[in-house]
Amino acid sequence: MKRIDSKNLSHWILIVLLGWMAAGCATSGEELRTVIRNEVYPATEINLEKVYGENRGLIILEENATMIHDCYRGGVQRKEEGERLTKEGRWDEARVQLEKSNRFLRIVLKYLPEDEAYRTLYGDQTAIFLPNLLIADNDLKLIAVYRNLGKDDKVAEARSDGQFYLAESLKTVRTEWGYAIKKDFEDESKGK
């Protein structure tokens, strides 16, 4: 009868245990990502004012935007300006700013297509990163702008685009802000 070397047996037991633990860690990590993805971030934690605050500063011009974070920051800055102009009733100027914001943000989405509640920029610095949601919100605002400018042909396009980008956002990050925009789109569709 062949004897089993205790040293070889202990190595095999160690390999089996490590494999079992690694499989358990992979499963629990995936479960953790699912739980995080299903979390709904409250408006007090993720909101437009916080996004504006994180992106204020030196104004990013289209011709100077060379990196993705430049485009994101430029998109947020143009959105903030467009919102201000909308509140003042300066419809054509607001349209220009909101459309510029969407152009900046679509560049971002070519390279980083998913929204993230908090994206690590470098080191331990994070920022709210929601390009899909920002475009959806811009499109919702553009519907009112186009109506005030008498450009009814652009309303359906803005609605369709906005609902698409909203769905893309809610696939990856669920926020109260996103659900509020969804409700606004539903209300807007009923009132058309």
C-alpha positions as CSV (number, residue, x, y, z in Angstrom):
1,M,0.0,0.0,0.0
2,K,1.2,3.5,-1.0
3,R,1.6,6.0,1.9
4,I,0.4,9.5,1.5
5,D,3.0,12.0,2.4
6,S,1.6,14.4,5.1
7,K,3.5,17.3,3.5
8,N,1.8,16.8,0.1
9,L,-1.6,16.3,1.8
10,S,-1.2,19.6,3.7
11,H,-0.3,21.4,0.4
12,W,-3.4,20.0,-1.3
13,I,-5.7,21.0,1.6
14,L,-4.2,24.5,1.6
15,I,-4.8,24.8,-2.2
16,V,-8.4,23.6,-1.8
17,L,-9.0,26.0,1.1
18,L,-7.5,29.0,-0.8
19,G,-9.6,28.1,-3.9
20,W,-12.7,27.9,-1.8
21,M,-12.0,31.2,0.0
22,A,-11.2,32.9,-3.4
23,A,-14.5,31.7,-4.8
24,G,-16.3,32.9,-1.7
25,C,-14.7,36.4,-2.0
26,A,-15.5,36.7,-5.6
27,T,-19.1,35.9,-4.9
28,S,-19.4,38.3,-2.0
29,G,-17.7,41.0,-4.0
30,E,-20.2,40.6,-6.8
31,E,-23.1,40.6,-4.3
32,L,-21.7,43.8,-2.8
33,R,-21.6,45.5,-6.2
34,T,-25.2,44.5,-6.8
35,V,-26.3,45.9,-3.4
36,I,-24.4,49.2,-4.1
37,R,-25.9,49.4,-7.6
38,N,-29.4,48.9,-6.1
39,E,-29.0,51.7,-3.6
40,V,-31.0,54.9,-4.2
41,Y,-28.9,57.9,-3.4
42,P,-30.9,60.6,-1.7
43,A,-31.2,64.1,-3.1
44,T,-29.3,65.4,0.0
45,E,-26.3,63.4,-1.0
46,I,-26.3,63.7,-4.8
47,N,-27.9,66.8,-6.3
48,L,-27.3,69.5,-8.9
49,E,-26.0,72.1,-6.5
50,K,-23.2,69.8,-5.4
51,V,-22.3,69.0,-9.0
52,Y,-22.1,72.7,-9.7
53,G,-20.0,73.3,-6.7
54,E,-17.5,70.6,-7.6
55,N,-17.0,72.1,-11.1
56,R,-16.9,75.8,-10.5
57,G,-13.7,77.7,-11.2
58,L,-11.8,78.4,-14.3
59,I,-14.2,78.4,-17.3
60,I,-13.5,75.6,-19.7
61,L,-13.9,76.6,-23.4
62,E,-14.5,74.0,-26.1
63,E,-11.2,74.8,-27.8
64,N,-9.3,74.3,-24.5
65,A,-10.9,71.0,-23.5
66,T,-8.2,68.4,-24.0
67,M,-9.1,65.8,-21.4
68,I,-12.3,64.0,-20.4
69,H,-12.5,65.8,-17.0
70,D,-12.2,69.1,-18.9
71,C,-15.2,68.1,-21.0
72,Y,-17.2,67.0,-18.0
73,R,-16.4,70.3,-16.1
74,G,-17.2,72.3,-19.2
75,G,-20.5,70.5,-19.6
76,V,-21.5,71.2,-16.0
77,Q,-20.4,74.9,-16.3
78,R,-22.4,75.4,-19.5
79,K,-25.4,73.7,-17.9
80,E,-25.2,76.0,-14.9
81,E,-25.1,79.1,-17.2
82,G,-28.0,77.7,-19.3
83,E,-30.1,77.2,-16.2
84,R,-29.4,80.8,-15.0
85,L,-30.4,82.2,-18.4
86,T,-33.5,80.1,-18.5
87,K,-34.6,81.5,-15.1
88,E,-34.1,85.0,-16.6
89,G,-36.2,84.1,-19.6
90,R,-33.3,84.6,-22.1
91,W,-34.4,81.6,-24.1
92,D,-32.0,81.8,-27.1
93,E,-28.9,82.3,-25.0
94,A,-30.1,79.5,-22.6
95,R,-30.6,77.2,-25.7
96,V,-27.0,77.8,-26.8
97,Q,-25.6,77.0,-23.4
98,L,-27.6,73.9,-22.8
99,E,-26.8,72.6,-26.3
100,K,-23.1,73.3,-25.6
101,S,-23.4,71.4,-22.3
102,N,-24.8,68.4,-24.1
103,R,-22.0,68.5,-26.7
104,F,-19.3,68.5,-23.9
105,L,-21.1,65.7,-22.0
106,R,-21.5,63.5,-25.2
107,I,-17.8,63.6,-25.6
108,V,-17.4,62.3,-22.1
109,L,-19.8,59.5,-22.8
110,K,-17.8,58.3,-25.8
111,Y,-15.0,57.3,-23.3
112,L,-16.9,56.8,-20.0
113,P,-20.4,55.7,-20.8
114,E,-21.7,54.9,-17.3
115,D,-22.8,57.3,-14.6
116,E,-21.2,56.8,-11.1
117,A,-22.3,58.2,-7.8
118,Y,-18.7,59.0,-6.9
119,R,-15.9,58.7,-9.4
120,T,-12.3,58.7,-8.2
121,L,-10.4,61.5,-10.0
122,Y,-7.0,60.9,-8.4
123,G,-5.8,59.7,-5.1
124,D,-8.7,59.9,-2.7
125,Q,-10.5,62.8,-4.4
126,T,-13.9,61.9,-5.8
127,A,-16.6,63.7,-7.7
128,I,-20.2,63.1,-8.6
129,F,-20.1,61.8,-12.1
130,L,-23.5,61.8,-13.9
131,P,-23.1,62.8,-17.6
132,N,-26.2,60.8,-18.7
133,L,-28.3,62.3,-16.0
134,L,-27.1,65.8,-16.8
135,I,-27.9,65.4,-20.5
136,A,-31.4,64.1,-19.5
137,D,-31.9,67.2,-17.3
138,N,-30.6,69.5,-20.0
139,D,-33.0,67.9,-22.5
140,L,-35.9,68.4,-20.1
141,K,-35.0,72.1,-19.8
142,L,-34.6,72.4,-23.6
143,I,-38.2,71.2,-24.1
144,A,-39.4,74.4,-22.4
145,V,-36.8,76.5,-24.1
146,Y,-37.8,75.2,-27.6
147,R,-41.4,75.8,-26.8
148,N,-40.7,79.4,-25.8
149,L,-38.7,79.9,-29.0
150,G,-41.5,78.4,-31.1
151,K,-39.3,75.5,-32.2
152,D,-41.9,72.8,-31.7
153,D,-40.1,70.5,-34.2
154,K,-37.2,70.2,-31.7
155,V,-39.4,69.3,-28.7
156,A,-40.0,65.6,-29.6
157,E,-36.3,65.1,-30.3
158,A,-35.3,66.6,-26.9
159,R,-37.9,64.5,-25.2
160,S,-36.7,61.3,-26.9
161,D,-33.0,62.0,-26.3
162,G,-33.7,63.0,-22.6
163,Q,-35.6,59.8,-21.9
164,F,-32.8,57.7,-23.5
165,Y,-30.1,59.3,-21.4
166,L,-32.2,59.1,-18.2
167,A,-32.7,55.4,-18.8
168,E,-28.9,55.0,-19.3
169,S,-28.3,56.8,-16.0
170,L,-30.7,54.8,-14.0
171,K,-29.2,51.6,-15.2
172,T,-26.0,52.3,-13.3
173,V,-26.9,54.8,-10.6
174,R,-30.2,55.2,-9.0
175,T,-30.8,58.6,-7.4
176,E,-33.8,60.5,-6.1
177,W,-32.7,63.2,-8.5
178,G,-33.0,60.8,-11.4
179,Y,-36.4,59.7,-10.3
180,A,-37.5,63.3,-10.0
181,I,-36.4,63.9,-13.6
182,K,-38.3,60.8,-14.7
183,K,-41.4,62.1,-13.1
184,D,-40.9,65.5,-14.8
185,F,-40.6,63.8,-18.2
186,E,-43.8,61.8,-17.4
187,D,-45.6,65.0,-16.4
188,E,-44.3,66.8,-19.5
189,S,-45.5,64.0,-21.8
190,K,-49.0,64.2,-20.2
191,G,-49.1,68.0,-20.7
192,K,-48.0,68.0,-24.3
